[in-house]
Amino acid sequence: MPETITATPQMLRRVNAATVLETIRSSNAVTVTELMDATGLTRATTIAVCEDLMARGWIRELENQRDFGTYQKGRPARRFELDESVGCVLGIDVGVLKTTVVVADLRGKTTGRASKPFRARAIQAPERIRVISETALLALEAAGVAPDKVLAVSVGLAAPVDRAGNILDSQPFWRLFDVGLKTALHDLHGWAVLLENDANLAALGECWKGAGNGVQDLAVLLAGERFGAGLVEAGRLLHGSRGAAGEMAYLDMVEGVGSPEGLAALARLWAEEALAEGAKTALRTAVPVRSEVTAQHVFKAAADGDAVALDILDRLSDRLARVVSTLAIMLNPELVVIGGAVAESASVLLEPAARKLAAYTATPPRLAASPLGDAIVGIGAVRHALDYVEKHSLDLQLRRG
């Protein structure tokens, strides 16, 4: 027979506190009566729980509304709200060439941000950790928040990360990120650190504040230098057995694709090939002396009507359609969002790619460009860290003052 669990008074108090805190967190200011209606608790229990949450530092009581003329008769209602400034979270995007740190309060509002480059691509672990730590402290300084107010840190990495937060480092590129960052930041600052794949965090960010808000089945396609996808099915982020769901090395074997190179990398490659072949194109004069052609140069030239650039965009839209079709065939998402720094430029590819999709799949998804730009991973990391704080609120010690 299954073991019977007896509800102790301590357990009930914890459940009540979690229920009230979640209700307050998902609202603005709420009265005791509104809390009673939302939770089903008695007035005495609701007030006792609110007093306890105030003592812990999670919520604050608002001023008497009668002072502002709202109440004319009777006892004014007590109103409570989340104290979003009692702690903060960090969202960290660690790339190969730079790291960016976002500081957010407990309602997810960005209060500080900082970025720093790495000296080189293949630096040693201690140097990479030092740069990330320094960037985090700069972001906290910009936010005016002390390091001991950080309740959780989420770090996005361009490598598969399993459900337990372990990096799959079986490929040389992925090993760049396996530097012991979780332990290092905890030892340096005492922070709780979560690791996650950057595309997965992009998917969380898109569902929270982007084009994927309200969509239960979607893929967020980071499409800059390499294609990689964050996958959400029935509202649940997919990891796979070792964290590699959404990795797109299989594109090597897809006809008409042949590699996981992303839109920015392909635009640059095809433009360089056209220049090397002597093509007559505005790209020849658009690129400064001793500089390399970029995807931005190609998109700008295409917007000005350059034939070579327009041909590259046509090829890019076909490549995008083929890549999206593989996701459509395997996962059948309702929506595929193009995310990352290339998203704004790539918006011109969506309409032609959508037309071509019907030739490659019987279940073409809607396409959209993310409005979050290159902040998408940091925003998702903030959401990931907030999810941790919300889940573990009653076990966290807040430092006030």
Secondary structure, 3 states (H helix, E strand, C coil): CCCCCCCCHHHHHHHHHHHHHHHHHCCCCEEHHHHHHHHCCCHHHHHHHHHHHHHHCCEEECCCHHHHCCCCCCCCCCEEEECCCCCEEEEEEECCCEEEEEEEECCCCEEEEEEEECCCCCCCHHHHHHHHHHHHHHHHHHHCCCHHHEEEEEEEECCCECCCCCECCCCHHHHCCCCCHHHHHHHHHCCCEEEEEHHHHHHHHHHHHCCCCCCCCEEEEECCCECEEEEEECCEECCCCCCCCCECHHHHHCCCCCCCECHHHHHHHHHHHHHHCCCCCCHHHHCCCCCCCCHHHHHHHHHCCCHHHHHHHHHHHHHHHHHHHHHHHHHCCCEEEEECCCHHHHHHHHHHHHHHHCCCCCCCCEEEECCCHHHHHHHHHHHHHHHHHHHHHHHCCCCCC
